[in-house]
Amino acid sequence: MPIARILAALLSMLALGTCAARNIALVQEHHGREFRCDRRYVRAEHVEGERWVSRGCGFEADWDCRNRRCELHDARAHGMGAP
């Protein structure tokens, strides 16, 4: 039985990793569309739950992503000399 539990845990971790990679790409895509920026210049990171932060092309944004849709909550200039 321990082998079955180990395999189940490994499969669960693999599924979570795949899901995280898909969500990163989704956040990058939404950020790119919102700020007219090529997504290859966007970094995204998971904050907690459904919350994500993206940075790129002079902007930082907070997102809530559910069911392959992201909603922008807040955006601000990032790394620029803006007031």
Buried (B, 14 or more C-beta within 10 A) or exposed (E): EEEEEEEEEEEEEEEEEEEEEEBBEBBBBBBBEBBEBEBEBBEBEBEEEBEBBBBBBBBBBBBBBEEEEBEBEEBEEBEEEEE
